[in-house]
Every structure is written in C-alpha cells, then in structure tokens.
C-alpha cells in the first residue's frame, strides 16, 4: 500500500503515514531503476557478444 485509500477509516493521514508511504515508494522506484540498469547492461553485453561472433564468422548466416 503506497497511499492509504480514502475508504480506510482506520488509517489516518498524518505525517508519519505520508512519510512511510513516500519512503516505500522511493525504495520501490530505486529497485525498479536498478533492475532497469541491470537489464540494459545485460542487453549491451549480448549485443557485444553478437557483434564479436559476427566479426569472427561474417559469411555465416542464421537463415540457412
């Protein structure tokens, strides 16, 4: 739960609740950013590997 719903009568909108929701949201965004960076790095490594393989075998083709 990032932000309490208006229907949650037991949850009060106080500074602590808002701060906790903000911290949780920031942590989730940081994890998402880290995952995105890892995927981008993995993609770059795959591209480099593909390029190296192609340079070693320029006349071979996948569609034979």
C-alpha contacts under 8 A as a table, 3 or more apart, distances in Angstrom:
res1	aa1	res2	aa2	distance
1	X	4	X	6.67
1	X	21	X	7.55
2	X	21	X	4.90
2	X	22	X	7.41
2	X	24	X	6.77
2	X	25	X	6.35
3	X	18	X	7.30
3	X	21	X	5.76
4	X	8	X	6.71
4	X	11	X	6.59
4	X	13	X	7.58
5	X	8	X	5.42
6	X	9	X	7.19
8	X	11	X	5.61
9	X	12	X	7.39
12	X	17	X	7.18
13	X	17	X	6.01
13	X	18	X	6.69
14	X	17	X	5.36
14	X	18	X	6.28
15	X	18	X	5.19
15	X	19	X	5.93
16	X	19	X	5.04
16	X	20	X	6.03
17	X	20	X	5.23
17	X	21	X	6.18
18	X	21	X	5.15
18	X	22	X	6.09
19	X	22	X	5.01
19	X	23	X	6.13
20	X	23	X	5.13
20	X	24	X	6.09
21	X	24	X	5.12
21	X	25	X	6.09
22	X	25	X	5.08
22	X	26	X	6.15
23	X	26	X	5.10
23	X	27	X	6.14
24	X	27	X	5.17
24	X	28	X	6.20
25	X	28	X	5.09
25	X	29	X	6.18
26	X	29	X	5.05
26	X	30	X	6.11
27	X	30	X	5.03
27	X	31	X	6.24
28	X	31	X	5.15
28	X	32	X	6.19
29	X	32	X	4.98
29	X	33	X	6.06
30	X	33	X	5.04
30	X	34	X	6.12
31	X	34	X	5.07
31	X	35	X	6.14
32	X	35	X	5.13
32	X	36	X	6.12
33	X	36	X	5.01
33	X	37	X	6.20
34	X	37	X	5.13
34	X	38	X	6.21
35	X	38	X	5.07
35	X	39	X	6.20
36	X	39	X	5.15
36	X	40	X	6.14
37	X	40	X	5.02
37	X	41	X	6.13
38	X	41	X	5.14
38	X	42	X	6.13
39	X	42	X	5.01
39	X	43	X	6.11
40	X	43	X	5.06
40	X	44	X	6.26
41	X	44	X	5.08
41	X	45	X	6.24
42	X	45	X	5.13
42	X	46	X	6.25
43	X	46	X	5.10
43	X	47	X	6.19
44	X	47	X	5.05
44	X	48	X	6.19
45	X	48	X	5.11
45	X	49	X	6.15
46	X	49	X	5.04
46	X	50	X	6.08
47	X	50	X	5.08
47	X	51	X	6.11
48	X	51	X	5.05
48	X	52	X	6.15
49	X	52	X	5.12
49	X	53	X	6.13
50	X	53	X	5.12
50	X	54	X	6.08
51	X	54	X	5.08
51	X	55	X	6.15
52	X	55	X	5.09
52	X	56	X	6.34
53	X	56	X	5.20
53	X	57	X	6.22
54	X	57	X	5.02
54	X	58	X	5.11
54	X	60	X	7.98
55	X	58	X	5.34
57	X	60	X	5.62
61	X	64	X	6.30
